[in-house]
Amino acid sequence: MNINSKEQVKILMVKENLTSKKLAQMLSESTNKKYTQQSILHKVFLSSFRYDEIVAMCDLLNYKITIEKK
């Protein structure tokens, strides 16, 4: 099953019981960049997270990203 970044972020948020507001706070604190609830919702809606944002999010939530050859 192939899922896009929008779905992956939604799944992580549900698994970790995170709101977009809490995720924005956590990312802001860990990256020293400004994230808001609205910016997180916008990125989820457009599926427009940058790779470094996904990596930061996974680090915060104690997940790892793996790339495997088919």
C-alpha positions as CSV (number, residue, x, y, z in Angstrom):
1,M,0.0,0.0,0.0
2,N,1.4,3.4,-1.0
3,I,0.5,6.4,1.2
4,N,1.5,10.0,0.6
5,S,3.1,12.3,3.2
6,K,-0.3,13.8,4.0
7,E,-1.6,10.5,5.1
8,Q,1.6,9.6,6.9
9,V,1.5,12.8,8.9
10,K,-2.2,12.3,9.8
11,I,-1.4,8.7,10.9
12,L,1.5,9.9,13.1
13,M,-0.7,12.6,14.6
14,V,-3.5,10.1,15.5
15,K,-1.1,7.5,16.8
16,E,0.6,10.0,19.0
17,N,-2.7,11.8,20.0
18,L,-1.3,15.1,18.7
19,T,-3.2,18.1,17.6
20,S,-1.9,20.4,14.9
21,K,-1.4,23.0,17.6
22,K,0.8,20.7,19.7
23,L,2.7,19.6,16.7
24,A,3.4,23.2,15.7
25,Q,4.7,24.0,19.2
26,M,6.9,20.9,19.3
27,L,8.4,21.7,15.8
28,S,8.9,25.3,16.7
29,E,10.8,24.5,19.8
30,S,13.0,21.8,18.2
31,T,13.8,23.6,15.0
32,N,13.8,27.3,16.1
33,K,11.5,28.0,13.2
34,K,8.0,29.4,13.5
35,Y,5.2,26.9,13.0
36,T,1.6,27.6,13.8
37,Q,-1.5,25.5,14.0
38,Q,-2.6,27.0,10.7
39,S,0.7,26.4,8.9
40,I,0.6,22.7,10.0
41,L,-3.0,22.3,8.8
42,H,-2.0,24.0,5.5
43,K,1.0,21.7,5.0
44,V,-1.1,18.6,5.8
45,F,-3.9,19.7,3.4
46,L,-1.4,20.4,0.6
47,S,0.9,17.5,1.4
48,S,3.7,20.0,1.4
49,F,6.0,19.1,4.2
50,R,9.7,19.3,3.3
51,Y,11.8,16.3,4.0
52,D,13.7,18.0,6.8
53,E,10.3,18.8,8.5
54,I,9.3,15.1,8.2
55,V,12.7,14.1,9.7
56,A,12.3,16.6,12.6
57,M,8.8,15.3,13.2
58,C,9.9,11.7,13.3
59,D,12.8,12.5,15.6
60,L,10.4,14.3,18.0
61,L,8.0,11.4,18.0
62,N,10.8,8.7,18.2
63,Y,10.2,7.2,14.8
64,K,12.8,6.4,12.2
65,I,12.6,6.8,8.4
66,T,13.8,3.9,6.3
67,I,14.3,3.7,2.6
68,E,14.4,0.2,1.2
69,K,15.1,-1.0,-2.3
70,K,12.1,-2.7,-3.9
